[in-house]
């Protein structure tokens, strides 16, 4: 068993502590941005690779009846 110790005393200078806090904040911000960009890129990739998309133009199948009962033509 380790002996009981008193309160933790931080002896680092305030500037160093602020620098570490800023570094952690910037890393978390960068990670968040990278995840958002990756999500957007994945959504875009899924859209372009969709089975209805050819030659970078999405061709939707409107050959079936529409909601108002009229026929739509491609």
Backbone as a ProteinNet text record, in pm:
[ID]
protein_1_A
[PRIMARY]
XXXXXXXXXXXXXXXXXXXXXXXXXXXXXXXXXXXXXXXXXXXXXXXXXXXXXXXXXXXXXXXXXXXXXXXXXX
[TERTIARY]
84.3	0	88.7	50.3	123.1	76.8	168.5	126.6	35.1	-54.1	-145.6	-64.5	-104.4	-34.6	-130.5	-74	-154.4	-208.8	-261.7	-317.3	-208	-248.1	-154.8	-119.9	6.3	51.1	118.5	65.9	121.8	229.6	349.3	460.5	500.6	430.8	463.4	421.5	494.9	455.7	321	249.6	116.2	120.9	225.1	235.8	242.3	313.3	324.3	189.7	118.3	-14.3	-108.3	-106.6	-191.5	-153	-25.6	20	-33	-29.6	-80.7	-231.8	-302	-447.1	-479.3	-406.8	-427.1	-395.7	-289.2	-252.4	-363.8	-416.5	-524.8	-648	-680.3	-795.9	-779.3	-660.4	-636.4	-641.3	-589.1	-595.1	-739	-819.1	-959.6	-1036.2	-1006	-1070.7	-1034.3	-906.2	-861.5	-927.4	-934.1	-997.6	-1144.3	-1212.7	-1353.5	-1371.7	-1286.6	-1294.7	-1266.3	-1165.4	-1133.1	-1248.1	-1313.5	-1426.3	-1542.7	-1566.6	-1673.7	-1643.1	-1519.2	-1481.8	-1490.5	-1449.2	-1456.6	-1602	-1690.8	-1832.6	-1889.4	-1857.2	-1906.4	-1850.8	-1722.2	-1660.3	-1724.5	-1750.8	-1813.6	-1953.7	-2028.6	-2163.7	-2157.9	-2061.7	-2045.6	-2005.4	-1915.1	-1871.2	-1986.7	-2069.3	-2184	-2280.8	-2298.4	-2390	-2341.8	-2210.9	-2159.8	-2148.8	-2131.7	-2119.7	-2254.1	-2358.3	-2491.5	-2524.5	-2606.8	-2633.3	-2705.5	-2768.9	-2838.7	-2745.7	-2626.5	-2536.5	-2438.4	-2432.8	-2339.1	-2280.7	-2152.5	-2085.1	-2101.7	-2095.6	-2103.1	-2234.9	-2336.4	-2470.3	-2562.6	-2639.6	-2732.4	-2857.3	-2887.2	-3006.3	-3104.5	-3207.6	-3305.7	-3412.4	-3466.1	-3566.1	-3703.1	-3752.1	-3884.7	-3985.3	-3956.5	-4043.9	-4172.5	-4171.8	-4291.5	-4392.7	-4509	-4611.7	-4566.4	-4604.2	-4569.7	-4677.8	-4661.9	-4757.9	-4895.2	-4900.6	-5031.5	-5092.8	-5028.3	-5085.2	-5039.5	-4974.4	-4929.4	-4798.2	-4767.9	-4644.1	-4532.3	-4416.3	-4300	-4207.4	-4144.9	-4056.2	-3913.9	-3819.5	-3677.4	-3628.9
-118.2	0	124.3	219	345	433.7	507.7	596.9	707.3	756.1	864.4	991.2	1063.1	1187.6	1304.6	1420.5	1541.8	1581.2	1702.1	1746.5	1757.9	1737.2	1745.7	1892	1922.9	2059.9	2066.5	2151.7	2167.2	2274.3	2234.7	2328.2	2386.9	2349.3	2402	2548.8	2627.3	2767.5	2779.4	2887.3	2908.4	2910.1	2966.5	2972.4	2832.6	2742.8	2606.1	2534.1	2556.9	2495.4	2546.6	2678.7	2736	2679.1	2659.5	2603.8	2461.8	2381.2	2243.9	2243.2	2331.6	2339.8	2381.3	2479.2	2523.8	2412.1	2337.4	2226.5	2121.5	2085	1986.2	2039.8	2167.5	2228.8	2225.9	2263.5	2264.1	2123.2	2025.2	1887.1	1838	1870	1828.8	1899.4	2028.1	2102.6	2042.6	2010.6	1951.7	1816.1	1735.7	1604.2	1618.6	1712.3	1735.3	1777.6	1869.1	1915.3	1801.5	1720.6	1608.3	1509	1484.3	1391.3	1447.2	1579.2	1640.4	1634.3	1665.4	1659.7	1518	1421.5	1281.7	1240.4	1285.2	1252.5	1311.9	1440.1	1504.6	1434	1401.6	1333.9	1197.7	1122.5	991.3	1003.8	1106.3	1125.3	1159.2	1244.5	1282.5	1160.6	1080	960.8	863.8	848.8	758.7	809.4	942	998.7	970.8	997.5	979.2	831.9	743.5	602.4	531.2	605.3	545.6	481.8	380.7	308.3	393.5	502.8	587.7	694	708.1	814.8	761.3	830.5	794.7	922.6	919.2	1034.5	1160.9	1145.6	1257.2	1333.2	1276	1334.9	1230.2	1268.9	1173.4	1166.9	1048.9	1027.6	949.4	1016.8	951.9	886.7	780	706.4	765.1	850.4	908.5	842.6	720.9	656.7	604.8	589	538.9	649.1	613.3	713.8	808.1	934.2	1031.5	1031.6	1119	1122.3	1169.3	1252.6	1302.1	1211.5	1098.2	1002.2	1019.3	1130.4	1150.5	1076.2	1046.6	977.3	1079.8	1050.1	1135.9	1066.3	1143.3	1088.5	1129	1038	1066	1173.4
0	0	0	-82.7	-85.8	30	84.8	193.2	140.3	224.6	186.5	162.2	61.6	29.4	44.2	49.8	59.9	-76.7	-87.3	-214.8	-321.8	-444.4	-555.8	-580.1	-578	-599.6	-735.7	-821	-954.2	-946.7	-984.6	-974.1	-1108.6	-1216.1	-1348.3	-1357.3	-1433.2	-1451	-1521.7	-1494.6	-1551.8	-1704.8	-1762.2	-1908.8	-1969	-1903.2	-1953.5	-1943.9	-1836.1	-1819.8	-1928	-1952.3	-2057.8	-2194.1	-2218	-2345.9	-2364.6	-2257.3	-2267.3	-2289.3	-2220.8	-2239.2	-2381.9	-2434.6	-2572.2	-2671.3	-2646.1	-2734.1	-2738.1	-2623.3	-2617.5	-2690	-2667.2	-2733.6	-2885.1	-2933.8	-3078.9	-3137.5	-3065.9	-3114.8	-3122.9	-3021.2	-3023.5	-3134.9	-3156.1	-3264.5	-3399.6	-3416.9	-3543.4	-3566.3	-3461.6	-3473.3	-3511	-3446.9	-3477.1	-3622.4	-3669.6	-3808	-3905.8	-3875.4	-3963.2	-3970.2	-3858	-3858.4	-3939.8	-3926.6	-4004.1	-4153.6	-4191	-4332.3	-4385.8	-4304.6	-4347.8	-4367.9	-4279.5	-4292.2	-4420	-4446.4	-4567.9	-4691	-4689	-4803.5	-4826.9	-4719.2	-4733.3	-4790.5	-4745.1	-4797.5	-4946.1	-4983.5	-5123.7	-5207.2	-5154.6	-5226.4	-5245.3	-5141.1	-5153.6	-5258.8	-5263.6	-5361.4	-5503.1	-5527.9	-5662.8	-5701.3	-5602.8	-5637.1	-5634.4	-5610.5	-5606.3	-5741	-5740.5	-5865.3	-5968.9	-5927.3	-6023.3	-6081.9	-6027.5	-6072.2	-6175.8	-6287.4	-6394	-6451.9	-6482.5	-6542.4	-6458.9	-6327.8	-6232.8	-6238.9	-6302.6	-6299.8	-6240.8	-6146	-6087.4	-6173.5	-6219.5	-6300.5	-6213.9	-6171	-6085.9	-6173	-6125.7	-6200.9	-6170	-6260.9	-6243.3	-6337.4	-6380.5	-6478.3	-6415	-6284.2	-6217.7	-6192.5	-6140	-6113.2	-6002.1	-6013.2	-5911.1	-5803.6	-5706.6	-5596.7	-5641.6	-5745.9	-5790.7	-5897.9	-5927.2	-6020.8	-6164.1	-6198	-6336.2	-6359	-6482.1	-6517.4	-6535.9	-6481.8	-6503.7	-6602.4	-6687.3	-6789.5	-6757.1	-6782.9	-6756.7	-6851.1
[MASK]
++++++++++++++++++++++++++++++++++++++++++++++++++++++++++++++++++++++++++

